[in-house]
Structure formats: C-alpha cells, structure tokens
C-alpha cells in the first residue's frame, strides 16, 4: 500500500489475494481504487463466500482467478484485463 500510495502511476496492474494480513483483498482493492480509479486489479482466491467473479466486478476489480493459479490462466487473465483499457 505504501509503495502504491507513493507512486501510483508506476503501476500498470495489481494482482492481490483475497486473504491478507490486516485487510481483505477487497478492502485493499478499494483503497487502491480511491487513489487511482483506473488501476486494473486482479484478485485471486481459493474459496471465499465474500467474493466471486460478479461481486469482484461490482467492487471495480477487473479480474478474478481461482486458486490454485495455473500460469496459462493467469497469463490470459492479465492480457484480458490489460486489453480492457
């Protein structure tokens, strides 16, 4: 969060996890979007009753990936999210 806050324009994409210390991936994403509303975000999760693909989109998160993350799937999702701009 500190690195993003210090230089938000140096980031092209943020990939986060739903489960993190001190806040959820949704909370983290909301903070990022407050600073830079156009930042593409992908959230990764195992099972979460708090978020699914539709809920993630409702929060402004552009991509949703289930764990275990397969490299080819995350690569496709990154391309898809970056092509949205």
C-alpha positions in Angstrom: 0.0 0.0 0.0 2.8 2.4 0.9 4.6 1.8 -2.5 1.3 2.4 -4.4 0.4 5.5 -2.4 3.9 6.9 -3.0 3.9 6.4 -6.8 0.5 5.2 -8.1 1.4 5.9 -11.8 4.3 3.5 -11.7 1.9 0.5 -11.5 0.2 -0.9 -14.6 -1.6 -3.7 -12.8 -2.1 -5.0 -9.3 -2.6 -8.7 -8.5 -3.8 -9.4 -5.0 -5.1 -12.2 -2.9 -8.4 -12.2 -1.1 -6.8 -13.3 2.2 -4.1 -11.0 3.5 -3.0 -9.7 6.9 -4.8 -6.7 8.3 -7.4 -6.4 5.4 -9.1 -8.4 2.7 -8.2 -8.2 -1.0 -11.5 -6.4 -1.5 -10.6 -3.8 1.2 -7.1 -3.4 -0.3 -8.5 -3.0 -3.8 -11.0 -0.3 -2.7 -8.1 1.7 -1.1 -6.1 1.4 -4.4 -9.2 2.5 -6.4 -9.7 5.5 -4.2 -6.2 6.6 -5.1 -6.3 5.7 -8.7 -9.7 4.7 -10.1 -8.4 3.4 -13.4 -5.9 0.8 -11.9 -6.6 -2.7 -13.2 -6.8 -5.2 -10.4 -7.0 -9.0 -10.4 -8.0 -10.8 -7.3 -7.0 -14.4 -6.5 -8.8 -16.6 -4.1 -9.4 -20.2 -3.1 -12.9 -20.4 -1.7 -14.5 -17.3 -0.5 -18.1 -16.7 0.4 -17.3 -13.0 0.4 -16.3 -12.7 -3.3 -16.9 -14.3 -6.6 -16.4 -13.0 -10.1 -19.6 -10.9 -10.1 -19.0 -9.5 -6.7 -15.4 -8.6 -7.7 -16.7 -6.7 -10.7 -19.2 -4.8 -8.6 -16.2 -3.6 -6.4 -14.4 -2.4 -9.5 -12.0 -5.3 -9.7 -11.4 -6.3 -13.3 -10.2 -9.8 -13.0 -11.0 -12.9 -10.8 -8.8 -16.0 -10.6 -9.4 -19.1 -8.6 -6.6 -21.0 -6.8 -4.6 -23.0 -7.5 -3.5 -20.5 -10.1 -2.3 -22.0 -13.3 0.3 -19.9 -15.2 -1.6 -20.1 -18.5 -4.8 -19.0 -16.9 -3.3 -16.0 -15.0 -1.4 -15.0 -18.2 -4.8 -15.0 -20.1 -6.5 -13.0 -17.4 -3.6 -10.4 -17.3 -3.9 -10.0 -21.0 -7.7 -9.7 -20.8 -7.6 -7.1 -18.1 -4.9 -5.0 -19.7 -6.8 -5.1 -23.0 -9.9 -3.6 -21.4 -8.3 -0.1 -21.5 
